[in-house]
Structures are given as C-alpha cells and as structure tokens.
C-alpha cells in the first residue's frame, strides 16, 4: 500500500517553479518513496529530527512519514534546504 503524498505550500510553489524534467524526476522519486518509505536506498533519516531526506540531483527533499501520509516539508538546493529544517 502506497502512502498519500502531501506537499507543504512552500514545497508546492518551489516544485512548480522548476523546469518540467526536474519536476518529473522529483515526482517519480516521491512516488517510489511512497511505495517503500523506509527503504535506505531512497532516503535517510536526519539526526535529531523525525524528518527524512532524499537526494534528486542538486536538490534535496525533506519529508516526514505519518501512518498514511508522506508529508513533504521542503524542496530546495542542498545548500539551502537544511537551514530551513
């Protein structure tokens, strides 16, 4: 059973500001994570936080896993995303 993917407002805005191929890569990765949320090949936990992170080219996606929801908190380049976490 796949989790439902939900994006925060800022993550949604940033995703829509990216070019089409990058948006598709991020969406594909999020769908794969929704199917196997704890797979260490797809994401890793952040220390001292309940959030997890995944790498998609130069971008990082920070998200949390709830019982039925994959909540995407931030999408940004690597140098900026961890400042927001």
MMTF fields as JSON, N, C-alpha, C and O atoms, coordinates in Angstrom:
{
  "mmtfVersion": "1.0.0",
  "mmtfProducer": "UNKNOWN",
  "numBonds": 339,
  "numAtoms": 340,
  "numGroups": 85,
  "numChains": 1,
  "numModels": 1,
  "chainsPerModel": [1],
  "groupsPerChain": [85],
  "chainIdList": ["A"],
  "bondAtomList": [4, 2, 8, 6, 12, 10, 16, 14, 20, 18, 24, 22, 28, 26, 32, 30, 36, 34, 40, 38, 44, 42, 48, 46, 52, 50, 56, 54, 60, 58, 64, 62, 68, 66, 72, 70, 76, 74, 80, 78, 84, 82, 88, 86, 92, 90, 96, 94, 100, 98, 104, 102, 108, 106, 112, 110, 116, 114, 120, 118, 124, 122, 128, 126, 132, 130, 136, 134, 140, 138, 144, 142, 148, 146, 152, 150, 156, 154, 160, 158, 164, 162, 168, 166, 172, 170, 176, 174, 180, 178, 184, 182, 188, 186, 192, 190, 196, 194, 200, 198, 204, 202, 208, 206, 212, 210, 216, 214, 220, 218, 224, 222, 228, 226, 232, 230, 236, 234, 240, 238, 244, 242, 248, 246, 252, 250, 256, 254, 260, 258, 264, 262, 268, 266, 272, 270, 276, 274, 280, 278, 284, 282, 288, 286, 292, 290, 296, 294, 300, 298, 304, 302, 308, 306, 312, 310, 316, 314, 320, 318, 324, 322, 328, 326, 332, 330, 336, 334],
  "bondOrderList": [1, 1, 1, 1, 1, 1, 1, 1, 1, 1, 1, 1, 1, 1, 1, 1, 1, 1, 1, 1, 1, 1, 1, 1, 1, 1, 1, 1, 1, 1, 1, 1, 1, 1, 1, 1, 1, 1, 1, 1, 1, 1, 1, 1, 1, 1, 1, 1, 1, 1, 1, 1, 1, 1, 1, 1, 1, 1, 1, 1, 1, 1, 1, 1, 1, 1, 1, 1, 1, 1, 1, 1, 1, 1, 1, 1, 1, 1, 1, 1, 1, 1, 1, 1],
  "groupList": [{"groupName": "UNK", "atomNameList": ["N", "CA", "C", "O"], "elementList": ["N", "C", "C", "O"], "formalChargeList": [0, 0, 0, 0], "bondAtomList": [1, 0, 2, 1, 3, 2], "bondOrderList": [1, 1, 2], "singleLetterCode": "X", "chemCompType": "L-PEPTIDE LINKING"}],
  "groupTypeList": [0, 0, 0, 0, 0, 0, 0, 0, 0, 0, 0, 0, 0, 0, 0, 0, 0, 0, 0, 0, 0, 0, 0, 0, 0, 0, 0, 0, 0, 0, 0, 0, 0, 0, 0, 0, 0, 0, 0, 0, 0, 0, 0, 0, 0, 0, 0, 0, 0, 0, 0, 0, 0, 0, 0, 0, 0, 0, 0, 0, 0, 0, 0, 0, 0, 0, 0, 0, 0, 0, 0, 0, 0, 0, 0, 0, 0, 0, 0, 0, 0, 0, 0, 0, 0],
  "groupIdList": [1, 2, 3, 4, 5, 6, 7, 8, 9, 10, 11, 12, 13, 14, 15, 16, 17, 18, 19, 20, 21, 22, 23, 24, 25, 26, 27, 28, 29, 30, 31, 32, 33, 34, 35, 36, 37, 38, 39, 40, 41, 42, 43, 44, 45, 46, 47, 48, 49, 50, 51, 52, 53, 54, 55, 56, 57, 58, 59, 60, 61, 62, 63, 64, 65, 66, 67, 68, 69, 70, 71, 72, 73, 74, 75, 76, 77, 78, 79, 80, 81, 82, 83, 84, 85],
  "secStructList": [7, 7, 7, 3, 3, 3, 3, 7, 2, 2, 2, 2, 2, 2, 2, 2, 2, 1, 7, 2, 2, 2, 2, 2, 2, 2, 2, 2, 2, 2, 2, 2, 2, 2, 2, 1, 6, 6, 7, 6, 6, 6, 7, 3, 3, 7, 6, 6, 1, 1, 7, 3, 3, 3, 3, 3, 6, 6, 3, 3, 3, 3, 3, 3, 3, 7, 1, 1, 3, 3, 3, 3, 3, 3, 3, 3, 3, 2, 2, 2, 2, 2, 2, 2, 7],
  "xCoordList": [0.835, 0.0, 0.887, 1.762, 0.667, 1.449, 0.855, -0.356, 1.727, 1.305, 0.782, 1.122, -0.031, -0.518, 0.536, 1.004, 0.911, 1.919, 1.222, 0.329, 1.647, 1.094, 2.247, 3.225, 2.142, 3.201, 2.798, 1.646, 3.757, 3.54, 3.437, 3.852, 2.894, 2.705, 3.994, 4.032, 5.055, 6.327, 6.946, 7.545, 6.804, 7.34, 6.59, 7.198, 5.275, 4.464, 4.871, 5.025, 5.045, 5.448, 6.818, 7.017, 7.762, 9.109, 9.107, 9.784, 8.35, 8.268, 7.712, 8.214, 6.697, 6.105, 6.994, 6.8, 7.967, 8.868, 10.006, 10.711, 10.188, 11.263, 10.864, 9.687, 11.863, 11.562, 10.872, 10.932, 10.231, 9.394, 10.145, 9.635, 11.332, 12.037, 12.434, 12.393, 12.812, 13.182, 11.96, 12.031, 10.843, 9.591, 9.231, 8.829, 9.374, 9.042, 9.96, 9.498, 11.253, 12.191, 11.841, 11.903, 11.473, 11.111, 9.822, 9.725, 8.837, 7.574, 7.78, 7.194, 8.606, 8.886, 9.547, 9.204, 10.49, 11.179, 10.214, 10.263, 9.336, 8.362, 7.389, 7.0, 6.998, 6.127, 6.838, 6.224, 8.128, 8.893, 9.016, 8.907, 9.239, 9.34, 7.991, 7.946, 6.901, 5.57, 5.284, 4.554, 5.857, 5.658, 6.528, 6.113, 7.737, 8.669, 9.299, 10.453, 8.574, 9.031, 10.302, 11.043, 10.573, 11.741, 12.932, 13.917, 12.866, 13.952, 15.203, 15.164, 16.314, 17.516, 18.173, 19.018, 17.807, 18.353, 17.666, 18.203, 16.486, 15.718, 15.827, 15.755, 16.001, 16.062, 16.811, 17.064, 17.161, 17.863, 17.312, 16.863, 17.345, 16.833, 17.814, 19.029, 17.27, 18.105, 18.332, 17.428, 19.512, 19.801, 19.041, 18.856, 18.611, 17.888, 16.598, 16.203, 15.95, 14.713, 13.894, 14.428, 12.621, 11.768, 11.714, 11.097, 12.362, 12.333, 13.331, 14.297, 13.064, 13.969, 14.335, 13.663, 15.387, 15.858, 16.146, 16.52, 15.97, 16.336, 17.026, 16.77, 17.895, 18.653, 18.124, 17.923, 17.903, 17.47, 18.308, 17.944, 19.416, 20.343, 20.864, 21.311, 20.825, 21.323, 20.295, 20.58, 19.12, 18.038, 17.924, 18.282, 17.41, 17.108, 15.648, 15.111, 15.013, 13.62, 13.571, 14.029, 13.019, 12.839, 11.376, 10.481, 11.144, 9.773, 9.639, 10.628, 8.395, 8.065, 7.086, 6.286, 7.161, 6.268, 5.297, 5.697, 4.023, 2.961, 2.395, 2.918, 1.366, 0.795, 0.333, 0.568, -0.316, -0.855, -0.39, -0.815, 0.478, 0.846, 2.358, 3.059, 2.836, 4.213, 4.124, 3.724, 4.496, 4.365, 5.687, 6.671, 5.719, 6.922, 6.973, 6.112, 7.998, 8.118, 8.885, 8.469, 10.016, 10.872, 11.46, 11.782, 11.592, 12.34, 13.227, 12.734, 14.534, 15.463, 16.83, 17.074, 17.725, 19.103, 19.763, 19.348, 20.771, 21.418, 21.891, 21.741, 22.446, 22.981, 21.936, 22.256, 20.697, 19.642, 18.642, 18.06, 18.427, 17.335, 17.525, 16.551, 18.751, 18.974, 18.879, 18.703, 18.991, 18.802, 17.342, 17.039, 16.442, 15.004, 14.498, 13.446, 15.244, 14.807, 14.863, 14.532],
  "yCoordList": [-1.178, 0.0, 1.251, 1.394, 2.122, 3.356, 4.443, 4.511, 5.272, 6.41, 7.523, 7.591, 8.377, 9.551, 10.649, 10.92, 11.276, 12.337, 13.686, 14.027, 14.443, 15.767, 16.761, 16.522, 17.863, 18.873, 20.1, 20.532, 20.654, 21.935, 23.024, 22.821, 24.158, 25.245, 25.71, 25.924, 25.87, 26.329, 25.265, 25.589, 23.999, 22.92, 22.851, 22.629, 23.042, 23.032, 24.167, 23.963, 25.366, 26.525, 26.304, 26.599, 25.783, 25.583, 24.512, 24.654, 23.446, 22.375, 22.908, 22.557, 23.739, 24.296, 25.32, 25.612, 25.872, 26.843, 26.161, 26.823, 24.864, 24.131, 23.776, 23.818, 23.427, 23.036, 21.66, 20.909, 21.354, 20.165, 18.842, 18.002, 18.627, 17.357, 17.188, 16.073, 18.258, 18.183, 17.888, 17.091, 18.526, 18.244, 16.777, 16.148, 16.228, 14.819, 13.907, 12.915, 14.226, 13.414, 13.432, 12.4, 14.6, 14.709, 13.95, 13.237, 14.093, 13.361, 11.85, 11.113, 11.386, 9.951, 9.434, 8.358, 10.199, 9.782, 9.762, 8.846, 10.76, 10.793, 9.614, 9.055, 9.239, 8.07, 6.795, 5.933, 6.663, 5.494, 5.445, 4.374, 6.582, 6.637, 6.307, 5.645, 6.757, 6.472, 4.969, 4.474, 4.252, 2.801, 2.059, 1.028, 2.574, 1.95, 3.042, 3.403, 3.58, 4.769, 4.586, 5.552, 3.423, 3.219, 2.621, 2.238, 2.533, 1.944, 2.825, 3.986, 2.292, 3.119, 3.528, 4.424, 2.897, 3.307, 4.555, 5.231, 4.867, 6.011, 7.246, 8.37, 7.05, 8.19, 7.8, 6.623, 8.818, 8.557, 9.487, 10.592, 9.049, 9.899, 11.005, 10.827, 12.148, 13.256, 13.068, 12.644, 13.376, 13.228, 14.283, 15.415, 13.887, 14.772, 15.337, 16.459, 14.565, 15.022, 13.808, 12.708, 14.012, 12.941, 12.966, 12.101, 13.959, 14.1, 13.167, 12.708, 12.906, 12.14, 13.009, 14.004, 12.646, 13.423, 12.495, 11.337, 13.012, 12.283, 13.244, 14.448, 12.694, 13.5, 13.256, 12.113, 14.34, 14.26, 15.282, 16.455, 14.839, 15.749, 16.768, 16.382, 18.055, 19.07, 19.454, 20.298, 18.849, 19.194, 18.173, 17.006, 18.652, 17.789, 17.978, 19.083, 16.886, 16.919, 16.428, 15.324, 17.239, 16.861, 16.507, 17.252, 15.366, 14.913, 14.147, 13.729, 13.973, 13.184, 12.106, 12.295, 10.98, 9.864, 9.713, 9.5, 9.826, 9.597, 8.216, 7.525, 7.797, 6.468, 6.258, 5.196, 7.252, 7.115, 8.206, 8.243, 9.096, 10.266, 10.459, 10.274, 10.829, 11.271, 12.784, 13.277, 13.525, 14.978, 15.613, 15.51, 16.27, 16.925, 18.339, 19.17, 18.599, 19.893, 20.907, 22.06, 20.485, 21.418, 20.752, 19.564, 21.547, 21.164, 22.361, 23.474, 22.13, 23.23, 22.666, 21.472, 23.515, 23.07, 22.684, 23.139, 21.86, 21.297, 22.347, 22.163, 23.423, 24.447, 25.222, 25.871, 25.171, 25.969, 25.148, 25.662, 23.899, 23.139, 22.833, 22.835, 22.571, 22.195, 23.387, 23.2, 24.595, 25.782, 25.928, 26.468, 25.44, 25.563, 24.46, 24.599, 23.368, 22.211, 22.506, 21.651],
  "zCoordList": [0.0, 0.0, 0.0, 0.854, -0.924, -1.05, -0.158, 0.051, 0.35, 1.156, 0.253, -0.928, 0.811, 0.091, 0.223, 1.329, -0.871, -0.859, -0.711, -1.486, 0.296, 0.553, 0.63, 1.339, -0.088, -0.108, 0.694, 0.654, 1.423, 2.107, 1.046, -0.095, 1.409, 0.45, -0.201, -1.413, 0.587, 0.029, -0.87, -1.896, -0.49, -1.319, -2.645, -3.692, -2.604, -3.82, -4.756, -5.96, -4.194, -5.006, -5.643, -6.821, -4.857, -5.378, -6.462, -7.48, -6.246, -7.246, -8.559, -9.627, -8.497, -9.712, -10.396, -11.576, -9.677, -10.292, -11.07, -11.832, -10.889, -11.568, -12.995, -13.353, -13.805, -15.18, -15.204, -14.231, -16.307, -16.422, -16.166, -15.424, -16.75, -16.484, -15.018, -14.496, -14.357, -12.948, -12.092, -11.157, -12.408, -11.691, -11.815, -10.837, -13.015, -13.243, -12.438, -11.874, -12.374, -11.593, -10.114, -9.447, -9.597, -8.186, -7.909, -6.91, -8.779, -8.585, -8.644, -7.851, -9.576, -9.676, -8.402, -7.912, -7.869, -6.645, -5.468, -4.647, -5.373, -4.287, -4.378, -3.352, -5.583, -5.752, -5.317, -4.688, -5.643, -5.224, -3.706, -3.109, -3.085, -1.626, -0.986, 0.05, -1.589, -1.055, -1.053, -0.194, -2.011, -2.071, -1.06, -0.53, -0.784, 0.161, 1.01, 0.778, 1.99, 2.711, 3.542, 3.723, 4.039, 4.897, 4.148, 4.78, 2.842, 2.054, 2.151, 1.744, 2.686, 2.85, 1.531, 1.524, 0.426, -0.87, -1.401, -2.278, -0.88, -1.369, -0.485, -0.982, 0.821, 1.73, 2.994, 3.249, 3.782, 5.036, 6.114, 5.81, 7.364, 8.448, 8.791, 8.704, 9.183, 9.656, 11.153, 11.874, 11.606, 13.028, 13.83, 13.383, 15.011, 15.94, 15.338, 15.655, 14.48, 13.85, 13.415, 13.27, 13.213, 12.703, 11.183, 10.562, 10.587, 9.134, 8.467, 9.076, 7.199, 6.352, 5.159, 4.888, 4.449, 3.314, 2.146, 2.333, 0.951, -0.249, -1.207, -1.197, -2.026, -2.978, -4.382, -4.794, -5.109, -6.504, -7.264, -7.344, -7.814, -8.476, -7.483, -6.403, -7.804, -6.865, -5.791, -4.941, -5.824, -4.902, -3.784, -3.938, -2.644, -1.522, -1.17, -1.253, -0.777, -0.37, 1.072, 1.369, 1.966, 3.357, 3.572, 3.176, 4.202, 4.39, 5.698, 6.3, 6.122, 7.297, 6.873, 5.956, 7.551, 7.254, 8.41, 9.554, 8.094, 9.054, 8.757, 7.882, 9.439, 9.226, 7.786, 7.209, 7.208, 5.858, 4.908, 3.753, 5.378, 4.586, 4.535, 5.53, 3.374, 3.189, 3.031, 1.977, 4.078, 4.076, 3.675, 4.407, 2.519, 2.009, 2.582, 2.293, 3.403, 4.071, 3.236, 3.127, 2.637, 1.893, 0.658, 0.661, -0.395, -1.598, -1.919, -2.103, -1.986, -2.253, -2.622, -2.446, -3.134, -3.372, -2.047, -0.981, -2.124, -0.936, 0.055, 1.263, -0.42, 0.474, 1.237, 2.233, 0.798, 1.433, 2.231, 3.186, 1.872, 2.441, 3.922, 4.675, 4.355, 5.741, 6.693, 7.897, 6.173, 7.001, 7.417, 8.481, 6.565, 6.836, 7.754, 8.378, 7.835, 8.629, 10.054, 10.875]
}
